[in-house]
Amino acid sequence: MTTPRTPARRKEALTALLFLAPFLVAYGILLVYPFFKGLWMSLHDWELAGNFREFVGVLNYEDLWADPIFWKAVGNTLLFVVMTVPSMTLLALLLALAVNGRGRLKGILRSIFFMSSVFSVSVVTLIWSMVLNADNGLLVPLFRWFGATPINFLGNATFAMPALTVTTLWWGVGLPMALFLAALSQIPPELYEAAELDHAGRLTTLFRITLPSIRNTLLLVLVLQIVGQFQIFGQPHLMTQGGPANRTKMLVQYIYETSFRDWQVGYASAMAFALFLLMLGFAMAQLWLGRREDA
């Protein structure tokens, strides 16, 4: 049986709605409207310049199914996600464990590891292009010291994707490390004191106390990394231009080229919606696995 709303409760609900209104308006304008607008555009032959708009239904999605470059970009993006997300999460966790706690040295190291995260993608790609350059890069003297021929990492079909992965790890490890540090600081010290009294080893403490205590943060980092790395654009666009032979062409880069180079906005919108479904599926799967293990 529902309780009738009193004037006081209606006033509280109205007040809450007024406080939420600015956020709801911004959310609708910046997220909800663009989402449905993009979905509507994906059902049209929509050119970037001019007023040509022709409804084609699911034809753009049928073209996606038969587009080999699209599937190549999807495969490259999935490979990059598989290479980056686990390594980023593990590296961030190890760094957080190493610099957790008090002390001037640990504070300096935390600042150093987080510092790269504040750089823009153009600065990061410029730095690593200088490092990986096969002619006069920072690694060239090391190759010559061993008597080896310098490797053109960004122009080599085998090493281009690992080079982008290393660049992304160096750039993005600061934020997940900070999240892990925040989670580690919330673990009650009494748990570690009890483990020390029981003569528990470091590995036992790690797997029985630390990791279970930061389980939710670990799940959050994984979901954030999956969503973020699926949207990689700046590194391949600025460092490899999708080469060599489309080996590093990512899905967002292909969407950008289709929309702003080829002016096929409708087709690019269909690819963007496919990317959204791909990210949503992987994120939901990760959340489902995490909740299933908690049950």
C-alpha positions as CSV (number, residue, x, y, z in Angstrom):
1,M,0.0,0.0,0.0
2,T,1.5,3.3,-1.1
3,T,1.8,6.2,1.3
4,P,0.1,9.4,0.0
5,R,2.4,12.2,-0.6
6,T,2.1,15.1,1.8
7,P,2.8,18.7,0.8
8,A,6.1,18.6,2.6
9,R,7.2,15.5,0.7
10,R,6.1,17.1,-2.6
11,K,8.1,20.2,-1.7
12,E,11.2,18.0,-1.0
13,A,10.8,16.2,-4.3
14,L,10.5,19.6,-6.2
15,T,13.5,21.0,-4.4
16,A,15.6,17.9,-5.3
17,L,14.4,18.2,-8.9
18,L,15.4,21.8,-9.1
19,F,18.9,20.9,-7.8
20,L,19.2,18.1,-10.4
21,A,17.9,20.2,-13.2
22,P,21.2,21.8,-14.3
23,F,22.9,18.4,-14.4
24,L,19.9,16.8,-16.3
25,V,19.9,19.6,-18.8
26,A,23.6,19.4,-19.4
27,Y,23.4,15.6,-19.6
28,G,20.6,15.7,-22.1
29,I,22.3,18.3,-24.3
30,L,25.8,16.9,-24.2
31,L,25.1,13.1,-24.1
32,V,21.5,12.0,-24.7
33,Y,20.8,14.3,-27.7
34,P,24.1,13.6,-29.5
35,F,23.6,9.8,-29.0
36,F,20.2,9.7,-30.7
37,K,21.3,12.3,-33.3
38,G,24.2,10.1,-34.2
39,L,22.0,7.0,-34.3
40,W,19.6,8.9,-36.6
41,M,22.5,10.1,-38.8
42,S,23.7,6.4,-39.1
43,L,20.5,5.6,-40.9
44,H,21.2,8.2,-43.6
45,D,23.5,8.9,-46.5
46,W,24.7,12.1,-44.8
47,E,27.4,14.3,-46.2
48,L,29.5,16.6,-44.1
49,A,29.3,19.5,-46.5
50,G,26.1,20.5,-48.2
51,N,22.5,19.6,-47.4
52,F,22.4,16.1,-48.9
53,R,20.4,13.9,-46.6
54,E,18.9,10.6,-47.8
55,F,17.4,8.0,-45.6
56,V,19.0,4.6,-46.3
57,G,17.9,2.5,-43.3
58,V,20.4,-0.1,-42.3
59,L,22.3,0.1,-45.5
60,N,25.3,1.7,-43.7
61,Y,25.4,-1.2,-41.3
62,E,25.3,-3.7,-44.2
63,D,28.2,-1.8,-45.8
64,L,30.1,-2.2,-42.5
65,W,29.6,-5.9,-42.5
66,A,31.3,-6.1,-46.0
67,D,34.0,-3.5,-45.3
68,P,37.4,-5.2,-44.8
69,I,39.1,-2.0,-43.5
70,F,36.4,-1.7,-40.8
71,W,37.1,-5.3,-39.6
72,K,40.8,-4.7,-39.8
73,A,40.4,-1.6,-37.6
74,V,38.2,-3.6,-35.2
75,G,40.8,-6.4,-35.0
76,N,43.6,-3.8,-34.4
77,T,41.6,-2.1,-31.7
78,L,40.8,-5.4,-29.9
79,L,44.5,-6.4,-30.1
80,F,45.5,-3.0,-28.6
81,V,42.9,-3.4,-25.8
82,V,44.2,-6.9,-25.0
83,M,47.8,-5.7,-25.0
84,T,47.1,-2.5,-23.0
85,V,44.4,-3.1,-20.4
86,P,45.9,-6.1,-18.5
87,S,49.4,-4.6,-18.6
88,M,48.2,-1.2,-17.6
89,T,46.2,-2.6,-14.7
90,L,49.1,-4.8,-13.4
91,L,51.7,-2.0,-13.8
92,A,49.5,0.5,-12.0
93,L,48.9,-2.0,-9.2
94,L,52.6,-2.8,-8.8
95,L,53.6,0.9,-8.8
96,A,50.9,1.6,-6.2
97,L,52.1,-1.2,-4.0
98,A,55.7,0.1,-4.3
99,V,55.0,3.7,-3.5
100,N,52.2,3.2,-1.0
101,G,52.8,4.6,2.5
102,R,54.6,7.5,4.0
103,G,58.0,8.9,3.3
104,R,59.6,11.6,1.2
105,L,61.0,9.3,-1.4
106,K,57.7,7.6,-1.9
107,G,56.0,10.9,-2.3
108,I,58.5,12.0,-4.9
109,L,58.1,8.7,-6.8
110,R,54.3,9.1,-6.7
111,S,54.6,12.5,-8.2
112,I,57.0,11.3,-10.9
113,F,54.8,8.4,-11.9
114,F,51.7,10.5,-12.1
115,M,53.4,13.4,-13.9
116,S,53.2,11.8,-17.4
117,S,49.4,11.7,-17.1
118,V,49.1,15.5,-17.2
119,F,50.8,15.7,-20.6
120,S,48.7,16.2,-23.8
121,V,48.7,13.4,-26.4
122,S,50.7,15.6,-28.8
123,V,53.5,16.0,-26.2
124,V,53.5,12.3,-25.4
125,T,53.6,11.2,-29.1
126,L,56.4,13.8,-29.8
127,I,58.5,12.5,-26.9
128,W,58.1,8.8,-27.9
129,S,58.6,9.6,-31.6
130,M,62.0,11.0,-30.7
131,V,62.8,8.0,-28.5
132,L,61.8,5.4,-31.2
133,N,63.1,7.3,-34.3
134,A,65.4,4.9,-36.2
135,D,67.7,7.6,-37.5
136,N,68.6,9.7,-34.5
137,G,66.3,8.5,-31.7
138,L,67.4,8.0,-28.1
139,L,67.6,4.2,-28.6
140,V,70.0,4.4,-31.6
141,P,73.2,4.7,-29.5
142,L,72.1,1.6,-27.5
143,F,71.7,-0.4,-30.7
144,R,75.0,0.7,-32.0
145,W,76.8,0.0,-28.7
146,F,75.7,-3.7,-29.1
147,G,76.6,-3.6,-32.8
148,A,73.0,-4.0,-34.0
149,T,71.1,-2.2,-36.6
150,P,68.5,0.3,-35.2
151,I,64.9,-0.9,-35.5
152,N,62.3,1.4,-37.1
153,F,59.7,0.6,-34.4
154,L,57.0,2.8,-35.8
155,G,57.5,1.6,-39.4
156,N,57.8,-2.0,-38.6
157,A,54.7,-4.2,-38.9
158,T,55.8,-6.3,-36.0
159,F,56.9,-3.6,-33.6
160,A,54.5,-0.8,-34.4
161,M,51.7,-2.0,-32.1
162,P,53.9,-2.8,-29.2
163,A,55.4,0.7,-29.6
164,L,52.0,2.3,-29.3
165,T,51.3,0.1,-26.3
166,V,54.5,1.2,-24.5
167,T,53.7,4.8,-25.3
168,T,50.2,4.5,-23.9
169,L,51.4,2.7,-20.7
170,W,53.9,5.5,-20.0
171,W,51.3,8.1,-20.6
172,G,48.3,6.6,-18.8
173,V,49.6,4.6,-15.8
174,G,49.3,7.6,-13.4
175,L,45.5,7.7,-13.0
176,P,44.9,4.0,-12.3
177,M,47.9,4.1,-9.9
178,A,46.3,7.0,-8.1
179,L,43.0,5.0,-7.8
180,F,44.8,2.0,-6.4
181,L,46.7,4.2,-3.9
182,A,43.4,5.7,-2.7
183,A,42.0,2.2,-2.3
184,L,45.1,0.9,-0.5
185,S,44.9,3.8,2.0
186,Q,41.4,2.7,3.0
187,I,42.5,-0.8,4.1
188,P,42.5,-0.9,8.0
189,P,46.1,-1.4,9.3
190,E,44.7,-3.8,11.9
191,L,44.4,-6.4,9.2
192,Y,48.1,-6.2,8.4
193,E,49.0,-6.3,12.1
194,A,46.9,-9.4,12.6
195,A,48.6,-11.0,9.5
196,E,52.0,-10.1,10.9
197,L,51.1,-11.7,14.3
198,D,50.1,-14.9,12.3
199,H,53.5,-14.8,10.5
200,A,51.8,-14.5,7.1
201,G,54.2,-14.0,4.2
202,R,54.0,-11.1,1.7
203,L,52.3,-13.1,-0.9
204,T,49.7,-14.4,1.5
205,T,49.0,-10.9,2.7
206,L,48.7,-9.7,-0.8
207,F,46.3,-12.4,-2.0
208,R,44.3,-12.7,1.3
209,I,44.1,-9.1,2.4
210,T,45.2,-6.5,-0.1
211,L,43.6,-7.7,-3.3
212,P,40.2,-8.7,-1.8
213,S,40.1,-5.3,-0.1
214,I,40.6,-3.3,-3.3
215,R,38.4,-5.6,-5.4
216,N,35.9,-2.9,-6.4
217,T,38.7,-0.5,-7.3
218,L,40.3,-3.2,-9.5
219,L,37.0,-3.7,-11.3
220,L,36.6,0.1,-11.7
221,V,40.1,0.4,-13.2
222,L,39.5,-2.5,-15.6
223,V,36.2,-1.0,-16.9
224,L,37.7,2.5,-17.2
225,Q,40.7,1.1,-19.1
226,I,38.5,-1.0,-21.4
227,V,36.3,2.0,-22.3
228,G,39.3,4.3,-22.6
229,Q,41.6,2.1,-24.7
230,F,38.8,1.3,-27.2
231,Q,38.8,5.0,-28.0
232,I,42.5,5.3,-28.8
233,F,43.1,7.9,-31.5
234,G,45.9,10.3,-30.9
235,Q,48.8,7.8,-30.6
236,P,48.3,6.0,-33.9
237,H,47.1,9.1,-35.7
238,L,50.2,11.1,-34.8
239,M,52.8,8.4,-34.6
240,T,52.1,5.9,-37.3
241,Q,49.1,7.3,-39.3
242,G,47.6,3.9,-39.1
243,G,50.5,2.2,-40.9
244,P,52.4,0.3,-41.9
245,A,49.8,-1.3,-44.2
246,N,46.9,-0.5,-41.8
247,R,48.5,-2.6,-39.0
248,T,47.8,0.2,-36.5
249,K,44.7,1.7,-37.9
250,M,42.3,1.9,-35.0
251,L,38.5,2.2,-35.2
252,V,38.3,5.8,-33.9
253,Q,40.9,6.8,-36.5
254,Y,38.9,5.1,-39.3
255,I,35.8,6.9,-38.1
256,Y,37.6,10.2,-38.1
257,E,39.0,9.6,-41.6
258,T,35.6,8.5,-43.0
259,S,33.8,11.5,-41.5
260,F,36.3,14.4,-42.0
261,R,38.3,13.2,-44.9
262,D,35.8,11.3,-47.0
263,W,32.8,13.4,-45.7
264,Q,30.7,10.2,-45.2
265,V,29.2,11.3,-41.9
266,G,26.3,8.7,-42.0
267,Y,28.7,5.8,-42.5
268,A,31.0,7.1,-39.8
269,S,28.1,7.4,-37.4
270,A,27.3,3.8,-38.1
271,M,30.8,2.8,-37.2
272,A,30.7,5.0,-34.0
273,F,27.5,3.2,-32.9
274,A,29.2,-0.2,-33.6
275,L,32.1,1.0,-31.4
276,F,29.6,2.0,-28.7
277,L,28.0,-1.4,-28.7
278,L,31.5,-3.0,-28.6
279,M,32.6,-1.0,-25.6
280,L,29.3,-1.5,-23.8
281,G,29.5,-5.3,-24.4
282,F,33.0,-5.6,-23.0
283,A,32.3,-3.3,-20.0
284,M,29.1,-5.1,-19.1
285,A,30.8,-8.5,-19.4
286,Q,33.6,-7.2,-17.0
287,L,31.0,-5.9,-14.5
288,W,29.0,-9.2,-14.7
289,L,32.1,-11.3,-14.1
290,G,33.1,-9.1,-11.2
291,R,29.7,-9.3,-9.5
292,R,29.5,-13.0,-10.2
293,E,32.7,-13.6,-8.3
294,D,31.5,-11.5,-5.4
295,A,28.4,-13.6,-5.1
